[in-house]
């Protein structure tokens, strides 16, 4: 994630109970929405989203990662 500018998932220790509950529900249901939304708010560090900028998409060549 870090290499591609996506930040780092780091769930604070005081939120592990919620994280474990959400990830268990995801494993049982396959529904990722609640887990993903919660993780974006509580568990991703190193990225600041600025939706007001019209930045170009990065040019990624999959062959660079083989």
mmCIF file as gemmi writes it, N, C-alpha and C atoms, coordinates in Angstrom:
data_model
loop_
_atom_site.group_PDB
_atom_site.id
_atom_site.type_symbol
_atom_site.label_atom_id
_atom_site.label_alt_id
_atom_site.label_comp_id
_atom_site.label_asym_id
_atom_site.label_entity_id
_atom_site.label_seq_id
_atom_site.pdbx_PDB_ins_code
_atom_site.Cartn_x
_atom_site.Cartn_y
_atom_site.Cartn_z
_atom_site.occupancy
_atom_site.B_iso_or_equiv
_atom_site.pdbx_formal_charge
_atom_site.auth_seq_id
_atom_site.auth_asym_id
_atom_site.pdbx_PDB_model_num
ATOM 1 N N . UNK Axp A 1 ? 0.822 -1.195 0 1 0 ? 1 A 1
ATOM 2 C CA . UNK Axp A 1 ? 0 0 0 1 0 ? 1 A 1
ATOM 3 C C . UNK Axp A 1 ? 0.866 1.259 0 1 0 ? 1 A 1
ATOM 4 N N . UNK Axp A 2 ? 1.897 1.247 0.822 1 0 ? 2 A 1
ATOM 5 C CA . UNK Axp A 2 ? 2.729 2.444 0.94 1 0 ? 2 A 1
ATOM 6 C C . UNK Axp A 2 ? 3.41 2.761 -0.383 1 0 ? 2 A 1
ATOM 7 N N . UNK Axp A 3 ? 3.952 1.735 -1.047 1 0 ? 3 A 1
ATOM 8 C CA . UNK Axp A 3 ? 4.662 1.944 -2.312 1 0 ? 3 A 1
ATOM 9 C C . UNK Axp A 3 ? 3.79 2.592 -3.371 1 0 ? 3 A 1
ATOM 10 N N . UNK Axp A 4 ? 2.493 2.401 -3.282 1 0 ? 4 A 1
ATOM 11 C CA . UNK Axp A 4 ? 1.573 2.929 -4.289 1 0 ? 4 A 1
ATOM 12 C C . UNK Axp A 4 ? 0.823 4.165 -3.794 1 0 ? 4 A 1
ATOM 13 N N . UNK Axp A 5 ? 1.296 4.764 -2.706 1 0 ? 5 A 1
ATOM 14 C CA . UNK Axp A 5 ? 0.709 6.005 -2.218 1 0 ? 5 A 1
ATOM 15 C C . UNK Axp A 5 ? -0.625 5.848 -1.528 1 0 ? 5 A 1
ATOM 16 N N . UNK Axp A 6 ? -0.934 4.629 -1.079 1 0 ? 6 A 1
ATOM 17 C CA . UNK Axp A 6 ? -2.237 4.395 -0.477 1 0 ? 6 A 1
ATOM 18 C C . UNK Axp A 6 ? -2.226 4.478 1.045 1 0 ? 6 A 1
ATOM 19 N N . UNK Axp A 7 ? -1.079 4.747 1.647 1 0 ? 7 A 1
ATOM 20 C CA . UNK Axp A 7 ? -1.028 4.851 3.096 1 0 ? 7 A 1
ATOM 21 C C . UNK Axp A 7 ? -0.769 3.514 3.752 1 0 ? 7 A 1
ATOM 22 N N . UNK Axp A 8 ? -1.123 3.409 4.996 1 0 ? 8 A 1
ATOM 23 C CA . UNK Axp A 8 ? -0.843 2.235 5.801 1 0 ? 8 A 1
ATOM 24 C C . UNK Axp A 8 ? -2.046 1.95 6.692 1 0 ? 8 A 1
ATOM 25 N N . UNK Axp A 9 ? -2.46 0.68 6.744 1 0 ? 9 A 1
ATOM 26 C CA . UNK Axp A 9 ? -3.53 0.314 7.674 1 0 ? 9 A 1
ATOM 27 C C . UNK Axp A 9 ? -2.895 0.118 9.041 1 0 ? 9 A 1
ATOM 28 N N . UNK Axp A 10 ? -3.353 0.895 9.999 1 0 ? 10 A 1
ATOM 29 C CA . UNK Axp A 10 ? -2.838 0.837 11.36 1 0 ? 10 A 1
ATOM 30 C C . UNK Axp A 10 ? -4 1.111 12.307 1 0 ? 10 A 1
ATOM 31 N N . UNK Axp A 11 ? -4.61 0.049 12.773 1 0 ? 11 A 1
ATOM 32 C CA . UNK Axp A 11 ? -5.758 0.186 13.672 1 0 ? 11 A 1
ATOM 33 C C . UNK Axp A 11 ? -5.233 0.429 15.087 1 0 ? 11 A 1
ATOM 34 N N . UNK Axp A 12 ? -5.606 1.544 15.707 1 0 ? 12 A 1
ATOM 35 C CA . UNK Axp A 12 ? -5.159 1.826 17.075 1 0 ? 12 A 1
ATOM 36 C C . UNK Axp A 12 ? -5.619 0.735 18.042 1 0 ? 12 A 1
ATOM 37 N N . UNK Axp A 13 ? -4.781 0.455 19.03 1 0 ? 13 A 1
ATOM 38 C CA . UNK Axp A 13 ? -5.087 -0.613 19.982 1 0 ? 13 A 1
ATOM 39 C C . UNK Axp A 13 ? -6.432 -0.435 20.666 1 0 ? 13 A 1
ATOM 40 N N . UNK Axp A 14 ? -6.814 0.801 20.941 1 0 ? 14 A 1
ATOM 41 C CA . UNK Axp A 14 ? -8.088 1.021 21.637 1 0 ? 14 A 1
ATOM 42 C C . UNK Axp A 14 ? -9.301 0.794 20.734 1 0 ? 14 A 1
ATOM 43 N N . UNK Axp A 15 ? -9.061 0.493 19.451 1 0 ? 15 A 1
ATOM 44 C CA . UNK Axp A 15 ? -10.166 0.223 18.52 1 0 ? 15 A 1
ATOM 45 C C . UNK Axp A 15 ? -10.137 -1.206 17.982 1 0 ? 15 A 1
ATOM 46 N N . UNK Axp A 16 ? -9.258 -2.043 18.538 1 0 ? 16 A 1
ATOM 47 C CA . UNK Axp A 16 ? -9.15 -3.415 18.053 1 0 ? 16 A 1
ATOM 48 C C . UNK Axp A 16 ? -10.431 -4.215 18.258 1 0 ? 16 A 1
ATOM 49 N N . UNK Axp A 17 ? -11.162 -3.973 19.333 1 0 ? 17 A 1
ATOM 50 C CA . UNK Axp A 17 ? -12.413 -4.704 19.559 1 0 ? 17 A 1
ATOM 51 C C . UNK Axp A 17 ? -13.388 -4.459 18.41 1 0 ? 17 A 1
ATOM 52 N N . UNK Axp A 18 ? -13.521 -3.213 18.006 1 0 ? 18 A 1
ATOM 53 C CA . UNK Axp A 18 ? -14.412 -2.876 16.888 1 0 ? 18 A 1
ATOM 54 C C . UNK Axp A 18 ? -13.872 -3.488 15.601 1 0 ? 18 A 1
ATOM 55 N N . UNK Axp A 19 ? -12.559 -3.337 15.356 1 0 ? 19 A 1
ATOM 56 C CA . UNK Axp A 19 ? -11.921 -3.884 14.151 1 0 ? 19 A 1
ATOM 57 C C . UNK Axp A 19 ? -12.165 -5.394 14.048 1 0 ? 19 A 1
ATOM 58 N N . UNK Axp A 20 ? -11.933 -6.121 15.145 1 0 ? 20 A 1
ATOM 59 C CA . UNK Axp A 20 ? -12.124 -7.572 15.129 1 0 ? 20 A 1
ATOM 60 C C . UNK Axp A 20 ? -13.575 -7.944 14.873 1 0 ? 20 A 1
ATOM 61 N N . UNK Axp A 21 ? -14.498 -7.212 15.443 1 0 ? 21 A 1
ATOM 62 C CA . UNK Axp A 21 ? -15.917 -7.461 15.205 1 0 ? 21 A 1
ATOM 63 C C . UNK Axp A 21 ? -16.27 -7.239 13.732 1 0 ? 21 A 1
ATOM 64 N N . UNK Axp A 22 ? -15.793 -6.123 13.171 1 0 ? 22 A 1
ATOM 65 C CA . UNK Axp A 22 ? -16.105 -5.812 11.77 1 0 ? 22 A 1
ATOM 66 C C . UNK Axp A 22 ? -15.461 -6.799 10.809 1 0 ? 22 A 1
ATOM 67 N N . UNK Axp A 23 ? -14.228 -7.189 11.081 1 0 ? 23 A 1
ATOM 68 C CA . UNK Axp A 23 ? -13.563 -8.112 10.168 1 0 ? 23 A 1
ATOM 69 C C . UNK Axp A 23 ? -14.189 -9.506 10.261 1 0 ? 23 A 1
ATOM 70 N N . UNK Axp A 24 ? -14.651 -9.881 11.448 1 0 ? 24 A 1
ATOM 71 C CA . UNK Axp A 24 ? -15.356 -11.162 11.593 1 0 ? 24 A 1
ATOM 72 C C . UNK Axp A 24 ? -16.658 -11.159 10.801 1 0 ? 24 A 1
ATOM 73 N N . UNK Axp A 25 ? -17.398 -10.058 10.889 1 0 ? 25 A 1
ATOM 74 C CA . UNK Axp A 25 ? -18.647 -9.949 10.122 1 0 ? 25 A 1
ATOM 75 C C . UNK Axp A 25 ? -18.375 -9.985 8.622 1 0 ? 25 A 1
ATOM 76 N N . UNK Axp A 26 ? -17.268 -9.357 8.199 1 0 ? 26 A 1
ATOM 77 C CA . UNK Axp A 26 ? -16.898 -9.405 6.779 1 0 ? 26 A 1
ATOM 78 C C . UNK Axp A 26 ? -16.609 -10.84 6.349 1 0 ? 26 A 1
ATOM 79 N N . UNK Axp A 27 ? -15.821 -11.571 7.132 1 0 ? 27 A 1
ATOM 80 C CA . UNK Axp A 27 ? -15.49 -12.951 6.775 1 0 ? 27 A 1
ATOM 81 C C . UNK Axp A 27 ? -16.738 -13.817 6.682 1 0 ? 27 A 1
ATOM 82 N N . UNK Axp A 28 ? -17.713 -13.57 7.545 1 0 ? 28 A 1
ATOM 83 C CA . UNK Axp A 28 ? -18.932 -14.372 7.548 1 0 ? 28 A 1
ATOM 84 C C . UNK Axp A 28 ? -19.907 -13.988 6.437 1 0 ? 28 A 1
ATOM 85 N N . UNK Axp A 29 ? -19.941 -12.71 6.079 1 0 ? 29 A 1
ATOM 86 C CA . UNK Axp A 29 ? -20.945 -12.249 5.114 1 0 ? 29 A 1
ATOM 87 C C . UNK Axp A 29 ? -20.386 -11.958 3.727 1 0 ? 29 A 1
ATOM 88 N N . UNK Axp A 30 ? -19.097 -11.614 3.654 1 0 ? 30 A 1
ATOM 89 C CA . UNK Axp A 30 ? -18.52 -11.2 2.376 1 0 ? 30 A 1
ATOM 90 C C . UNK Axp A 30 ? -18.819 -9.752 2.033 1 0 ? 30 A 1
ATOM 91 N N . UNK Axp A 31 ? -19.562 -9.066 2.895 1 0 ? 31 A 1
ATOM 92 C CA . UNK Axp A 31 ? -19.909 -7.658 2.668 1 0 ? 31 A 1
ATOM 93 C C . UNK Axp A 31 ? -18.824 -6.776 3.281 1 0 ? 31 A 1
ATOM 94 N N . UNK Axp A 32 ? -18.066 -6.097 2.427 1 0 ? 32 A 1
ATOM 95 C CA . UNK Axp A 32 ? -16.923 -5.319 2.87 1 0 ? 32 A 1
ATOM 96 C C . UNK Axp A 32 ? -17.244 -3.855 3.168 1 0 ? 32 A 1
ATOM 97 N N . UNK Axp A 33 ? -18.407 -3.368 2.802 1 0 ? 33 A 1
ATOM 98 C CA . UNK Axp A 33 ? -18.685 -1.931 2.87 1 0 ? 33 A 1
ATOM 99 C C . UNK Axp A 33 ? -18.476 -1.335 4.262 1 0 ? 33 A 1
ATOM 100 N N . UNK Axp A 34 ? -19.073 -1.918 5.283 1 0 ? 34 A 1
ATOM 101 C CA . UNK Axp A 34 ? -18.957 -1.368 6.634 1 0 ? 34 A 1
ATOM 102 C C . UNK Axp A 34 ? -17.508 -1.391 7.106 1 0 ? 34 A 1
ATOM 103 N N . UNK Axp A 35 ? -16.823 -2.505 6.88 1 0 ? 35 A 1
ATOM 104 C CA . UNK Axp A 35 ? -15.422 -2.629 7.268 1 0 ? 35 A 1
ATOM 105 C C . UNK Axp A 35 ? -14.559 -1.607 6.539 1 0 ? 35 A 1
ATOM 106 N N . UNK Axp A 36 ? -14.766 -1.467 5.241 1 0 ? 36 A 1
ATOM 107 C CA . UNK Axp A 36 ? -13.965 -0.534 4.45 1 0 ? 36 A 1
ATOM 108 C C . UNK Axp A 36 ? -14.217 0.907 4.874 1 0 ? 36 A 1
ATOM 109 N N . UNK Axp A 37 ? -15.463 1.281 5.065 1 0 ? 37 A 1
ATOM 110 C CA . UNK Axp A 37 ? -15.787 2.646 5.491 1 0 ? 37 A 1
ATOM 111 C C . UNK Axp A 37 ? -15.159 2.959 6.851 1 0 ? 37 A 1
ATOM 112 N N . UNK Axp A 38 ? -15.277 2.029 7.788 1 0 ? 38 A 1
ATOM 113 C CA . UNK Axp A 38 ? -14.718 2.231 9.119 1 0 ? 38 A 1
ATOM 114 C C . UNK Axp A 38 ? -13.194 2.332 9.052 1 0 ? 38 A 1
ATOM 115 N N . UNK Axp A 39 ? -12.577 1.484 8.247 1 0 ? 39 A 1
ATOM 116 C CA . UNK Axp A 39 ? -11.121 1.479 8.13 1 0 ? 39 A 1
ATOM 117 C C . UNK Axp A 39 ? -10.604 2.778 7.536 1 0 ? 39 A 1
ATOM 118 N N . UNK Axp A 40 ? -11.276 3.319 6.527 1 0 ? 40 A 1
ATOM 119 C CA . UNK Axp A 40 ? -10.86 4.6 5.955 1 0 ? 40 A 1
ATOM 120 C C . UNK Axp A 40 ? -10.853 5.704 7.009 1 0 ? 40 A 1
ATOM 121 N N . UNK Axp A 41 ? -11.827 5.681 7.905 1 0 ? 41 A 1
ATOM 122 C CA . UNK Axp A 41 ? -11.931 6.73 8.921 1 0 ? 41 A 1
ATOM 123 C C . UNK Axp A 41 ? -10.971 6.484 10.09 1 0 ? 41 A 1
ATOM 124 N N . UNK Axp A 42 ? -10.822 5.221 10.5 1 0 ? 42 A 1
ATOM 125 C CA . UNK Axp A 42 ? -10.119 4.92 11.747 1 0 ? 42 A 1
ATOM 126 C C . UNK Axp A 42 ? -8.76 4.252 11.612 1 0 ? 42 A 1
ATOM 127 N N . UNK Axp A 43 ? -8.465 3.663 10.466 1 0 ? 43 A 1
ATOM 128 C CA . UNK Axp A 43 ? -7.272 2.822 10.414 1 0 ? 43 A 1
ATOM 129 C C . UNK Axp A 43 ? -6.268 3.105 9.321 1 0 ? 43 A 1
ATOM 130 N N . UNK Axp A 44 ? -6.458 4.134 8.502 1 0 ? 44 A 1
ATOM 131 C CA . UNK Axp A 44 ? -5.487 4.419 7.451 1 0 ? 44 A 1
ATOM 132 C C . UNK Axp A 44 ? -4.72 5.67 7.827 1 0 ? 44 A 1
ATOM 133 N N . UNK Axp A 45 ? -3.4 5.54 7.799 1 0 ? 45 A 1
ATOM 134 C CA . UNK Axp A 45 ? -2.538 6.668 8.134 1 0 ? 45 A 1
ATOM 135 C C . UNK Axp A 45 ? -1.602 6.946 6.97 1 0 ? 45 A 1
ATOM 136 N N . UNK Axp A 46 ? -1.27 8.199 6.785 1 0 ? 46 A 1
ATOM 137 C CA . UNK Axp A 46 ? -0.283 8.565 5.788 1 0 ? 46 A 1
ATOM 138 C C . UNK Axp A 46 ? -0.852 9.113 4.504 1 0 ? 46 A 1
ATOM 139 N N . UNK Axp A 47 ? -2.165 9.205 4.389 1 0 ? 47 A 1
ATOM 140 C CA . UNK Axp A 47 ? -2.785 9.731 3.179 1 0 ? 47 A 1
ATOM 141 C C . UNK Axp A 47 ? -3.801 10.788 3.578 1 0 ? 47 A 1
ATOM 142 N N . UNK Axp A 48 ? -3.755 11.906 2.903 1 0 ? 48 A 1
ATOM 143 C CA . UNK Axp A 48 ? -4.767 12.934 3.078 1 0 ? 48 A 1
ATOM 144 C C . UNK Axp A 48 ? -5.513 13.058 1.764 1 0 ? 48 A 1
ATOM 145 N N . UNK Axp A 49 ? -6.787 12.759 1.781 1 0 ? 49 A 1
ATOM 146 C CA . UNK Axp A 49 ? -7.591 12.818 0.573 1 0 ? 49 A 1
ATOM 147 C C . UNK Axp A 49 ? -8.074 14.241 0.349 1 0 ? 49 A 1
ATOM 148 N N . UNK Axp A 50 ? -7.824 14.767 -0.827 1 0 ? 50 A 1
ATOM 149 C CA . UNK Axp A 50 ? -8.3 16.089 -1.208 1 0 ? 50 A 1
ATOM 150 C C . UNK Axp A 50 ? -9.078 15.919 -2.504 1 0 ? 50 A 1
ATOM 151 N N . UNK Axp A 51 ? -10.385 15.755 -2.377 1 0 ? 51 A 1
ATOM 152 C CA . UNK Axp A 51 ? -11.228 15.468 -3.535 1 0 ? 51 A 1
ATOM 153 C C . UNK Axp A 51 ? -11.478 16.697 -4.396 1 0 ? 51 A 1
ATOM 154 N N . UNK Axp A 52 ? -10.983 17.846 -3.988 1 0 ? 52 A 1
ATOM 155 C CA . UNK Axp A 52 ? -11.215 19.065 -4.754 1 0 ? 52 A 1
ATOM 156 C C . UNK Axp A 52 ? -10.187 19.261 -5.863 1 0 ? 52 A 1
ATOM 157 N N . UNK Axp A 53 ? -9.093 18.547 -5.805 1 0 ? 53 A 1
ATOM 158 C CA . UNK Axp A 53 ? -8.072 18.685 -6.836 1 0 ? 53 A 1
ATOM 159 C C . UNK Axp A 53 ? -8.382 17.758 -8.003 1 0 ? 53 A 1
ATOM 160 N N . UNK Axp A 54 ? -8.088 18.212 -9.192 1 0 ? 54 A 1
ATOM 161 C CA . UNK Axp A 54 ? -8.249 17.39 -10.389 1 0 ? 54 A 1
ATOM 162 C C . UNK Axp A 54 ? -6.879 16.893 -10.826 1 0 ? 54 A 1
ATOM 163 N N . UNK Axp A 55 ? -6.322 15.982 -10.054 1 0 ? 55 A 1
ATOM 164 C CA . UNK Axp A 55 ? -5.012 15.444 -10.356 1 0 ? 55 A 1
ATOM 165 C C . UNK Axp A 55 ? -5.121 14.333 -11.389 1 0 ? 55 A 1
ATOM 166 N N . UNK Axp A 56 ? -4.134 14.221 -12.284 1 0 ? 56 A 1
ATOM 167 C CA . UNK Axp A 56 ? -4.168 13.134 -13.259 1 0 ? 56 A 1
ATOM 168 C C . UNK Axp A 56 ? -3.92 11.799 -12.573 1 0 ? 56 A 1
ATOM 169 N N . UNK Axp A 57 ? -4.474 10.739 -13.131 1 0 ? 57 A 1
ATOM 170 C CA . UNK Axp A 57 ? -4.236 9.406 -12.612 1 0 ? 57 A 1
ATOM 171 C C . UNK Axp A 57 ? -2.789 9.026 -12.907 1 0 ? 57 A 1
ATOM 172 N N . UNK Axp A 58 ? -2.141 8.309 -11.999 1 0 ? 58 A 1
ATOM 173 C CA . UNK Axp A 58 ? -0.768 7.892 -12.262 1 0 ? 58 A 1
ATOM 174 C C . UNK Axp A 58 ? -0.718 6.873 -13.395 1 0 ? 58 A 1
ATOM 175 N N . UNK Axp A 59 ? 0.362 6.908 -14.135 1 0 ? 59 A 1
ATOM 176 C CA . UNK Axp A 59 ? 0.563 5.96 -15.224 1 0 ? 59 A 1
ATOM 177 C C . UNK Axp A 59 ? 1.314 4.762 -14.663 1 0 ? 59 A 1
ATOM 178 N N . UNK Axp A 60 ? 0.597 3.679 -14.403 1 0 ? 60 A 1
ATOM 179 C CA . UNK Axp A 60 ? 1.19 2.496 -13.799 1 0 ? 60 A 1
ATOM 180 C C . UNK Axp A 60 ? 1.29 1.403 -14.85 1 0 ? 60 A 1
ATOM 181 N N . UNK Axp A 61 ? 2.481 0.872 -14.999 1 0 ? 61 A 1
ATOM 182 C CA . UNK Axp A 61 ? 2.723 -0.219 -15.934 1 0 ? 61 A 1
ATOM 183 C C . UNK Axp A 61 ? 2.898 -1.499 -15.125 1 0 ? 61 A 1
ATOM 184 N N . UNK Axp A 62 ? 1.982 -2.476 -15.252 1 0 ? 62 A 1
ATOM 185 C CA . UNK Axp A 62 ? 2.086 -3.716 -14.481 1 0 ? 62 A 1
ATOM 186 C C . UNK Axp A 62 ? 3.403 -4.453 -14.702 1 0 ? 62 A 1
ATOM 187 N N . UNK Axp A 63 ? 4.027 -4.262 -15.858 1 0 ? 63 A 1
ATOM 188 C CA . UNK Axp A 63 ? 5.294 -4.942 -16.128 1 0 ? 63 A 1
ATOM 189 C C . UNK Axp A 63 ? 6.404 -4.455 -15.2 1 0 ? 63 A 1
ATOM 190 N N . UNK Axp A 64 ? 6.248 -3.266 -14.643 1 0 ? 64 A 1
ATOM 191 C CA . UNK Axp A 64 ? 7.245 -2.749 -13.71 1 0 ? 64 A 1
ATOM 192 C C . UNK Axp A 64 ? 7.268 -3.533 -12.401 1 0 ? 64 A 1
ATOM 193 N N . UNK Axp A 65 ? 6.242 -4.341 -12.144 1 0 ? 65 A 1
ATOM 194 C CA . UNK Axp A 65 ? 6.118 -5.046 -10.874 1 0 ? 65 A 1
ATOM 195 C C . UNK Axp A 65 ? 6.225 -6.551 -11.023 1 0 ? 65 A 1
ATOM 196 N N . UNK Axp A 66 ? 6.724 -7.005 -12.138 1 0 ? 66 A 1
ATOM 197 C CA . UNK Axp A 66 ? 6.87 -8.455 -12.341 1 0 ? 66 A 1
ATOM 198 C C . UNK Axp A 66 ? 8.224 -8.933 -11.902 1 0 ? 66 A 1
